[in-house]
Every structure is written in structure tokens, then in C-alpha cells.
Amino acid sequence: MSEVNQAPRAVVMVRPHHFTSNPHTMLDNAFQSECLAQNQSEQAFKEVTNAVQILKNEGVTVHLFEDEQTHTPDSVFPNNWFSTHQSGQLIIYPMFVENRRLEYRKDIIDFLTDHYKVSSVTDYSFLSKENSFLEGTGSLVIDHQNKLAYAVESKRTTKSVVNTICEQLKLSPIVFNAYDEQGTAVYHTNVLMCIATKFVMISLNMVPIEQSAQLAKHFLKSHHQVIDLTLEQINNFCGNAIELQGKNGRILALSQTAFNALTPAQITVIQKTAKLVPLPIPTIESAGGSVRCMIAGVHLQNK
């Protein structure tokens, strides 16, 4: 196992000024609902502001960017369009829905290049024109320590792109399938699973039995304790969490909705190695994403 941290100390977040649930993503995102609140923009703005403050209080460095545009309803989820890696690489991804491609921001890339050691920026966004997609760490749940990348195949996650990017990042791809109770493919891997330093949270019941057995073998080999989530817990965003490095050790950032859905036994397992930090974001969750989607981890080294 390499000396690589799973939990980043710094993150990028985007605060939207005109938040709404994106109608273009509703077709294949079963977690999404139409937000009917009249003050949804104001509420989402407050939720991000509060979440940033909570994370900063825990000692996480948060690079906060504003989005004042009206044509980027999902900009609060920056983890889908770029990722960073301890090797110094920064990857830009081909996104499935056309209006989400408007979220790409040069100022964020420039900020990261100015403040961190970035050895290369590789832009794969052109692949969307070839109907090939991969939506960042929504599609790839990366075990940085063991150089593994888990990916659920879906309309938003094309296997050939998984292989291309994994080859570049020197990660071993583990591509599998997962379905909800209606038999619909799970649209993003990170709603189904979260990998922390010592544990993995996943709903193995949503994975075909022969594949779930293989996943269990990988977790055993990488010494991750499995916290098996129910379908109801997945629907409450328990899989959409992220481990971060705080001033007093590792924390697990997750939504208040997700925290409320965990069992006492699951909480006990998590608390052995990470402090649970719930963030209340009900308005943002109406758009079909939760805390993990809101956070783009900075795995780069400081300049």
C-alpha cells in the first residue's frame, strides 16, 4: 500500500446564486425531485454557506467559488467535471447532460494551478461529442491508497472512458452494475458507495450477486470494513459521503438526512476512525445529489 491519503485536507465547493433542480437530469436520476419551494435559490445559498462554515470549523480548507449564472442549475456539484490527484494530474471530464457542460470553469483550474503542484491538465470533455461519458468522482469512486477505481456502468459512465482514465492515472478499474428497486441502473457510483480509509459504505443488495461477491473480495483484500447499506439508506443519501482530513483527525462529511438514516451500530463503526459531521442540505438534495457531490477533493500537494 502506498503512502497516499484517502482523505483530502482541502476541497473545492461552489455556492450557487440561482439554484434549481435541473430538468435535463431528471430522466435518469431517480434521487431527484422537482423543488417547489419559492425561495429555493436563497435556501441553497444558505445551505452551502452553512456547510462551508461547518467544514472550516473542523479544520478543512475550503476553496469556495461563487456561481451567479442562471443557466448552470447543477453547478453546486463540481465533483462531476474535474478531479485532482496526488500525482499532480488534473482531469476534466465529459459530462452527459448538455447544460452541465456549461459548468466547466477556467478560474477554478487556474486557482488550483496557481496554489498547488499541478503537473498536467488533461481535458476529456471532447468525448461527450462522441457519446462517451464519465462524470468525475460521481462516476469513479477511488480508493487512492490501493489504486482502485470503482465504477457503476450507466448512461453517464462509459466503460471505455473508465479504462482510458484509469490507465492514465495508474488505477485498476472495477466496473460493475447496480440497480434500484425498479431495475433502473444507478446513475452515479457515488450515490451507491463511499470509500474511507478504514471502511466502505455500500449497498451490495443493489449489485448482481456474482459481482457483489467480487466486490466483497476487493474490500477484504484492501482491509476495508464493509458497512452494508439498505436501499432505503441509499435513498437517504447514506452512500453519498466523503472522508476528509480535519484538524483533529479524519471526518466523514455527510448530509443530515443521511446521518439520521444510519443505525447506531453503523455509527459506532464509523466513529472508530472518523468523526461524523452532518450537514443540513435538504434543498440541494432535491436536485438529486448530496454532500459528496458538492465536494471536489483537492488531492494535490501545496506549492
SULURMO-V891747 format. One line per field, one symbol per residue. burial: b if it has 9 or more other ideal C-beta (glycine too) atoms within 8 Angstrom, else e. Layout:
burial=???
This chain:
burial=eeeebbbbbbbbbbbbbbbbbbebbbebbebbeebeeeebbebbbebbbbbbebbbebebebbbbebebeebbbbbbbbbbbbbbbebbbbbbbbebebbbebbeeebbebbbeebebeeebebbebbeeebbbbbbbbbbbbbbebbbbbbbbebbbbebbbbbbebbebebbebbbbbeeeebbbbbbbbbbbbbbbbbbbbebbeeebbebbbebbeebebebbebebebbebbbbbbbbbbbeeebbbbbbbbbbebbeeebbebbbebbbbbbbebbbbbbbbbbbbbbbbbbbbeee
